[in-house]
Amino acid sequence: MSTNSLYQKNYFNRLGEFANLSPESFHAFVKFDTLALKEGKLSAKLKELIAIAVAHTTGCPYCIELHITQAKQKNASKEEAIEAIMIATALKAGSALAHGVNALNAYDGNADEELYKEQYFLRIKEFSSLHSSAFNAFIDFDTKAMKDGLLTGYDKELIAIAVAHTTGCPYCISLHVQAAKKLGVSKEEIAESIMVATALKAGSALAHGVNALNAFDQVALLT
C-alpha cells in the first residue's frame, strides 16, 4: 500500500476480511443491506439512485463507485444519476440553511428549552433580508433541483427524504415527508427509502473500514 494514497479502488477488496474479523455482525449487515436495496414498493433502479444520492452525502468514494455501477446495470442514465446527485447537493446545503433558524434563535437569546419546533422553521425567511443574494440563489437552485425532470417529483421527494435522514435535519424530514405525502407517496415507500439511507450510512462506515485495516497494517509494519 502506498502511504501517499488513502483511497484506491482495490482497497475495497479488503472488505471481505470483516467476514473473519467480525463474522456475526458482518453477515448480519450484509443481509440487511441486501434486503434494503432489494426491489419492493420501490424499484431496484430507484433504490440505486437513492443510494447514489446518499453516498454523496456520506462522502464515501467506494459507495459512489459501487452504486453508480449498479444503477447503470439497472439502466439508470448518467443524466438520472446527476439529477439524484443534485438533490443530494440541495438537501445537504439546505440542511445547513435550515439549521440556521437555530442560529437565529441562539443569537437572539431564545430562552425556550426546546431546540427544535416546527414553527422555528418559519424564521428561514429572515435570511432573505440578512443575505438576500445568496439566499435567493439557493432557493432558485433548490427549486430547480427538485422540479420534475428525467426523475419525477414523486421520485425526487423519496430521494430527498433519504438524504434528509443522513444529514439529520428534522426540518428537512418534516418538509419532504409532507411534500411526498401530497404527491401520493405511501408510508411503506417512505420506509423503504429510509431503509436505503440507513443501509448506506452504515455501509459507508463499514466501507471506510478498509482504510482502518490499511492503517492498522501500516502501523504494524512500522513497529
N, C-alpha and C positions, 0 to 999 in steps of 0.2 A: 504493500500500500504506500502511495506517495504521501508524505506528510504535508505536502502543499495542496493536496486536493481532498476536500472533505466530502464531496459528492461526486460519485461516478456511478453510471448505470449498473455496473457489475457488482457494486456493493450490495444491492438489493437481493442478490442471490444468497446472501448470508441469512436471510430471514428464516429459512428453514431450520437453522441451528436452534431457534427457540423451541422447536418441537422436542428437542432433547434437554434443553436447559430448564424449560418450564412447561412440560408437556400438557398437563391438565388445563392450565389457563390458556395456553396457545391454541389447543384444539377446540376449546370452548369458544374462543374468539373467532376462529375460522368458521365454525358452524354458524355463529351469529351473523358474521359478515356475509356469508353466502345467502342466508335467509333474507337479510335486509336488502340485498341487491337483486334478489330473485323477482321475476315478474309476478305481479299480484294485481291489485287495483290499478297500480301504475305500471306502465310498460317498462320492460328492461332498458329500452333506449332512454326513456325519460329519467329513469333512476341513474343511468350513467351520466346524463347531463347534469343532474343534481349533484352527483359525486364530483364532477369536474368543477362545478361552482364552489362546492365546499372545500375541495382540495386547494383552491386558490385563496381561501380564507385561512386555512390552517397553514398554508405555506409549505406543503410537503412536495418536493420535486418528484419523489418516487410515486406518490399518489397521482400527481398530474400526468406523468408518463403512462402509468398503468391505465387510468380511466379514460384518457384520450384514446389510447389504443383500443380499449374495449368498446367505447362509444362508436368509434369508426367501424369496428366489426359489426355493430348493430345498425349500420347505415346512417349514423348521425353525420351531417355535413360539417365542414370546417366552419361555415357561417353559423350554424346552430350552436356549435361549441363556443364560438366567440360571443354569441348573444348570452349564453349562460355565464360566461366569464364577466361580461359587462354587468349582469345582475349582481354577481358577487362583488364587483367593484363598487357599485352603487350602494349595496347593503353594508359593506364594510365601512365606507365613508359615511353613510347615513347613520350608522351606529355611533360613530364619533360625534356627529352633529346632534343626534337625538340625546346623547348623554350631556350635551351642552346645556340642556334645561336644568340639569342638576348643578352645573357650574353657576348658572344664573341664580339659583336658589342659595347656593353657598355664598356667593358674592354679596347677595342682598341680605344675608343673615337670617334666612328662613329658619324659624325655631321649631318647625314640625319634625317630630322624631321619625316620621315615615319618609324614607328616601325616595320611594317610587310610588307615585299616584298617577293614574291615567290623566288627571287634569293638569299635571305638570307639563305634559307634552304640548299643551296649548301655548306655552311660552316660546316655542320654537320660532314663532312668527316674529319675535323680538329681534332675531338675527337679521331680519330684512332691513332694519334700521341701524343695527350695530355694525354690520359689514355687508351692505346691500349687494355690492357687485359679486362677491364670492358666493353669498347665499343664493342669489338669483341664478348664478351659473350652475351651482349644484342642483337646484330644483329643476332646471332645464335638462341637465344630464340625467338625473334620476327619472324624470318623466319619460325621456326618450329610451332609457334602458328598459323600462317596464312596459312600454306600449307594445301592442301586437306587432310581431314581425314574422320571421320563419317559425318562431315559437309563439304560441297563443298567450294571451294574458292569463288564461287558466293555468297553463304550464309554468309561466313565469312567476306567478304567485306561489306555486308549490316550491319552486326553486328558492324564492325569497324567504319562505318560511324555514326551509332547511338552513340557509345561510344565517338567518337571524338567530337560530339556535346554536350556531357555532360562534357568533360574535357576542352572544349573551345579552342582547338588548331587549328588555321587556317591552319597551315601547314599539319596537320593530315587530316583535312577535304578535302583539295585540293588533297592530295596524294591518299586517299582511294576512293574519288569520281571518280578520273581519272582511278584508277585501276578497280573499279567496272564497269565503262562505257566500258572499254576494254573487259570485260567479257560478255558484252551484257546486263547489268542491265539497266532497263529503269528509266527515270526521275520519273515516278509515283511510282516505287518500292522504290527509294531513298527517296521520300517524305513520304511514309508510314513508312519507318524505322525511319526517323527524328521525325515523329509524335509519335511513340512509345517512343523515347528518351525524347520528350517533356512531354509526359504524366507521364513517370517515374520520371523525375526530379521534376515536380510539385507534383506528388504523394508522393515523398519522404518527401517534406516539409510538406504536409498535414498529412502523417503518423506520423511524429515526433510531430505533434500537440497533439497527445495523451499524450506525455510526458509533454507538456505545460499544459494540463489540470491537470495532476497529480501534477505538480509543483505548479500551482495556488491553487489547493485544499489543498496541504500540507501547504502552507503559511497561508491559511485561518484557518487551524487547530491550527497553532502555535500562531496566534494573538488573 
